[in-house]
Amino acid sequence: MTVALIGFALVLALVLMRMPIVFAMGLVGTIGYAYERGGSILDERGLKAAMSMVGRQITDTAQDYGLSVIPLFILMGLFVNKGGLARELYAVSHVFLGHMRGGLAMATVAACGGFSAICGSSLATAATMSKVAMPEMRRYGYADRLSTASIAAGGTLGILIPPSVILVIYGLLTETSIGKLFIAGIVPGALGILFYLLAVRWVVFRDPAAGPAAARTPWPQRLRALRSIWAVLLLFVLVIGGLYGVFDVPPLNLTFSPTEAAGMGATGAFLIALARGGLTLKSTFEVLKESAVTATSLFAVLIGAQIFSNFVNMAGLPEALLGLVTAFDVAPLTVMLMILLVYVILGCVFESLSMLLLTVPIFFPLVVSLGYDPVWFGIVVVVVTEISLITPPVGLNVFVLRGVLSDVSTGTIFRGVTPFWIADLFRLALIVAIPALVLFLPGQMGP
């Protein structure tokens, strides 16, 4: 256990020294594995075992069919962005909510939720919606702190509402059903939208001038706007409906695996973007290139995490933690709350993917041994990760917005998101207290 904790501390130190997380985890994992196998980092037998483990891990990851879901979902999100669907989602949300005080901020949150359902990336959602929603909110005199906060917070929904790349990576790390993880994310994602809407209402209750009401849109115009989002609904039904077995009825009898659903989604997004004139030969090449670069980066980080996980497991840290919990007779809920506290603290200094890859190999065996459902734990981890995306000092969504909106200070955005991450804490408490909110829909899927 001591060796594993030293390794964990070394990874933290290297990351804080700005070493990329993939190299930090890979380096410490390799050296630690060699030490565990040979009793010394210079022992020839240990070094050979470590090199063999690293090579095997790289080969297995490159040949893992399940990982093909990652580039396909990334490709789907990029094609969706090229198809202009984010603008249409915002337009529909605007006509239904814009007439209320704070309505444009609520429309932004709702549009972020819809875009997340076909994008799967928090950063892409935040960056895209900043270009769509920010000019409109400024035109109606919204305070920058509310405008940017609604975009940053709404963008976090991208890693929870399916399809989600983070959920895919968690499923691959823990061998948990990706289909069940996707379905489990629907209710917590909807709760996230609801709680963010309440956060907006709280802000405008305290300061009505922060979100003035826009003009009311007539009902005929609202109904016409609804017709424009058929593509969004079609993609969502195609991907999630296929996973959930909606098409498993005569004469279709179709059920998608996660990879098949991702392939169908990417193909559908490509055809929609092509039909709307959003693609040229040059932009298609750029989308393919960006998808390849992003997927390669994720694969590299995943390999580093698995190398570090092999070291942690060989050092016996999960078993040692379980032994400590058993020896002190700590209630499972108390252990769970302590783990969540660790995530909240790490979220203040680590970006979301790094935090997930670093901690899941350590905490997952302990959580499962205490009787918690792995699907439930995955959703809880992602919700905590969402909080980290908007909490100082390393709220990644905040810095994405700061890069896009150079005239808004980082401090303004962080002050604005405070009610939103507080709302997230309430949502986290709710799904921890009532696991059925997460597990009901996956329970209907069968084994």
WOKAGI-V138410 format. One record per residue. N is the residue number from 0. RES is the residue in one letter. SS is DSSP state (H for helix, E for strand, L for the rest). OMEGA is omega as a letter, one per 40 degrees, with the letter a starting at -180 (NA if undefined). D_LAST is the distance of its C-alpha to the last C-alpha in Angstrom with 1 decimal. Layout:
BEGIN
n={N N}
res={RES RES}
ss={SS SS}
omega={OMEGA OMEGA}
d_last={D_LAST D_LAST}
END
This chain:
BEGIN
n={0 1 2 3 4 5 6 7 8 9 10 11 12 13 14 15 16 17 18 19 20 21 22 23 24 25 26 27 28 29 30 31 32 33 34 35 36 37 38 39 40 41 42 43 44 45 46 47 48 49 50 51 52 53 54 55 56 57 58 59 60 61 62 63 64 65 66 67 68 69 70 71 72 73 74 75 76 77 78 79 80 81 82 83 84 85 86 87 88 89 90 91 92 93 94 95 96 97 98 99 100 101 102 103 104 105 106 107 108 109 110 111 112 113 114 115 116 117 118 119 120 121 122 123 124 125 126 127 128 129 130 131 132 133 134 135 136 137 138 139 140 141 142 143 144 145 146 147 148 149 150 151 152 153 154 155 156 157 158 159 160 161 162 163 164 165 166 167 168 169 170 171 172 173 174 175 176 177 178 179 180 181 182 183 184 185 186 187 188 189 190 191 192 193 194 195 196 197 198 199 200 201 202 203 204 205 206 207 208 209 210 211 212 213 214 215 216 217 218 219 220 221 222 223 224 225 226 227 228 229 230 231 232 233 234 235 236 237 238 239 240 241 242 243 244 245 246 247 248 249 250 251 252 253 254 255 256 257 258 259 260 261 262 263 264 265 266 267 268 269 270 271 272 273 274 275 276 277 278 279 280 281 282 283 284 285 286 287 288 289 290 291 292 293 294 295 296 297 298 299 300 301 302 303 304 305 306 307 308 309 310 311 312 313 314 315 316 317 318 319 320 321 322 323 324 325 326 327 328 329 330 331 332 333 334 335 336 337 338 339 340 341 342 343 344 345 346 347 348 349 350 351 352 353 354 355 356 357 358 359 360 361 362 363 364 365 366 367 368 369 370 371 372 373 374 375 376 377 378 379 380 381 382 383 384 385 386 387 388 389 390 391 392 393 394 395 396 397 398 399 400 401 402 403 404 405 406 407 408 409 410 411 412 413 414 415 416 417 418 419 420 421 422 423 424 425 426 427 428 429 430 431 432 433 434 435 436 437 438 439 440 441 442 443 444 445 446}
res={M T V A L I G F A L V L A L V L M R M P I V F A M G L V G T I G Y A Y E R G G S I L D E R G L K A A M S M V G R Q I T D T A Q D Y G L S V I P L F I L M G L F V N K G G L A R E L Y A V S H V F L G H M R G G L A M A T V A A C G G F S A I C G S S L A T A A T M S K V A M P E M R R Y G Y A D R L S T A S I A A G G T L G I L I P P S V I L V I Y G L L T E T S I G K L F I A G I V P G A L G I L F Y L L A V R W V V F R D P A A G P A A A R T P W P Q R L R A L R S I W A V L L L F V L V I G G L Y G V F D V P P L N L T F S P T E A A G M G A T G A F L I A L A R G G L T L K S T F E V L K E S A V T A T S L F A V L I G A Q I F S N F V N M A G L P E A L L G L V T A F D V A P L T V M L M I L L V Y V I L G C V F E S L S M L L L T V P I F F P L V V S L G Y D P V W F G I V V V V V T E I S L I T P P V G L N V F V L R G V L S D V S T G T I F R G V T P F W I A D L F R L A L I V A I P A L V L F L P G Q M G P}
ss={L H H H H H H H H H H H H H H H L L L L H H H H H H H H H H H H H H H H H H L L L L L H H H H H H H H H H H H H H H H H H H L L H H H H H H H H H H H H H H H H H H L L H H H H H H H H H H H H H L L L L L H H H H H H H H H H H H H H H H H L L H H H H H H H H H H H H H H H H H H L L L L H H H H H H H H H H H H H H H H L L L L L H H H H H H H H H H L L L H H H H H H H H H H H H H H H H H H H H H H H H H H H H H L H H H H L L L L L L L H H H H H H H H H H H H H H H H H H H H H H H H H H L L L L L L L L L L L L L H H H H H H H H H H H H H H H H H H L L L L L H H H H H H H H H H H H H H H H H H H H H H H H H H H H H H H H H H H L H H H H H H H H H H H H L L L H H H H H H H H H H H H H H H H L L L L H H H H H H H H H H H H H H H H H H L L L L H H H H H H H H H H H H H H H L L L L L L L H H H H H H H H H L L L L L H H H H H H H H H H H H H H H H H H H H H H H H L L H H H H H H H H L L L L}
omega={a i a i i i i i i i i a a i i i i i i a a a i a a a a i a i a i i i a a a a i a i a a a i i i i a i i i i i i a i a a a a a a a a a i i a i a i i i i a a i i i i a i a a a i i i i i i a a a a a a i i a a i i i i i i a i i i i i i a i a i a i a i i a a a a i i a a a i a i i a i i i i a a i a a a a i a a i i a a a a a a a e a i i i i a i i i i a a i a i i i i i a a a a a i i i i i i a a i i i i i i i a a i i a a a a a a a i i i a i a i i i a i i a a a a a a i a a i a i a a a i i i a i i a a i i e a a a i a i i a i i i i i a i i i i i a i i i a a i a a i i a a i i i i i i i i a a a a i i i i a i i i i i a i i i i i a a i i i a i i i i i i i i i a a i i i a a i i a i i i i i i i a i i a i a a i a a i a a a a a a i a a a i i a a i i i i a a i i a i i i i a i i i i i a a a i i e a i a i i a i i a i a a a a i a i i i a a i a a a i a i i i i i i i i i a a i a a a a i i a a a i i i a a a NA}
d_last={35.2 38.6 38.3 34.9 36.3 39.3 37.2 35.3 38.7 40.0 37.3 38.0 41.7 41.4 39.4 41.9 44.6 43.0 41.5 38.5 35.2 34.2 37.5 37.4 34.0 34.7 38.2 37.4 34.3 36.4 39.4 37.3 35.4 38.9 40.3 37.5 37.8 41.6 42.9 44.7 44.0 46.9 45.8 45.6 42.7 40.6 41.5 40.5 37.1 36.6 37.6 35.4 32.4 33.3 33.8 30.6 28.7 30.5 29.9 26.2 25.8 28.0 26.0 22.5 21.1 18.5 21.5 22.9 20.9 23.5 26.7 25.2 24.3 27.7 29.4 27.8 29.2 32.6 33.0 32.0 34.8 37.2 36.5 37.9 34.9 35.4 38.9 37.7 35.0 37.7 40.2 37.9 37.2 40.9 42.2 39.9 40.4 43.6 46.0 44.9 46.2 43.8 42.2 42.3 40.5 37.9 37.7 37.2 34.3 32.7 33.5 32.0 28.7 28.8 29.9 27.1 24.5 25.9 27.4 25.1 28.2 30.0 33.2 33.3 32.7 35.5 37.9 37.5 37.7 40.8 42.6 41.6 41.9 44.5 47.5 46.8 46.5 49.7 51.5 50.9 52.0 48.8 49.2 47.8 46.0 43.9 43.4 42.3 40.1 38.2 37.6 36.6 34.3 32.7 32.2 29.9 27.3 26.8 24.6 22.2 22.0 19.8 20.4 21.4 22.7 22.5 18.7 18.4 20.7 18.9 15.5 17.6 19.5 16.7 14.1 11.7 9.6 12.6 11.1 9.6 13.1 14.9 13.6 14.2 17.7 18.9 20.0 21.6 23.2 24.7 25.9 27.5 29.4 30.5 31.7 33.6 35.3 36.4 37.7 39.8 41.2 42.1 44.0 46.0 46.7 48.3 50.0 50.3 52.1 49.1 47.4 49.8 48.7 49.0 50.2 48.2 46.8 47.6 44.8 45.6 45.2 41.8 40.5 41.9 40.1 36.8 37.2 37.4 33.7 32.2 31.2 29.3 27.3 26.8 25.4 23.1 21.7 21.6 19.6 17.3 17.2 16.2 13.2 12.2 12.9 16.3 18.0 15.6 18.5 21.5 23.5 21.5 18.1 17.2 14.0 14.9 13.7 15.2 18.3 18.8 18.6 21.1 23.3 23.4 24.2 26.9 28.4 28.5 30.1 32.6 33.6 34.0 36.1 38.1 38.8 40.1 42.4 40.8 40.7 43.6 43.7 44.5 41.8 39.1 40.3 40.1 36.5 35.5 37.5 36.1 32.5 33.4 35.2 32.5 29.7 31.9 32.6 29.0 28.4 31.4 30.3 26.9 28.8 31.0 28.2 26.6 30.1 30.6 27.2 28.2 31.5 30.0 27.7 30.6 32.8 30.5 30.3 26.8 27.7 31.1 29.7 27.5 30.7 32.7 30.3 30.3 34.1 34.9 32.5 31.3 28.9 25.5 26.2 29.6 28.0 25.7 28.8 30.7 28.2 28.2 32.0 32.0 30.0 32.5 35.4 34.2 33.4 37.2 38.1 35.2 33.6 29.9 28.4 30.7 29.7 26.0 26.5 29.0 27.2 23.5 24.1 26.2 24.3 20.6 20.8 22.9 20.7 17.6 20.0 21.2 17.8 17.0 13.6 13.8 12.7 15.4 17.9 17.5 18.5 21.3 22.6 22.9 24.7 27.0 27.5 28.5 31.1 32.5 33.1 35.8 37.2 40.5 41.7 39.0 37.3 36.4 36.2 39.6 41.1 39.7 41.4 44.5 44.7 44.5 46.7 49.5 51.7 49.3 49.4 46.5 47.7 47.6 44.0 42.9 44.9 43.3 39.7 40.3 39.2 36.0 34.8 35.8 33.6 30.7 31.4 31.0 27.7 26.5 27.7 26.0 22.4 23.2 24.5 21.8 18.3 17.0 18.7 16.2 12.9 13.4 12.5 9.3 8.3 9.1 6.7 3.8 0.0}
END
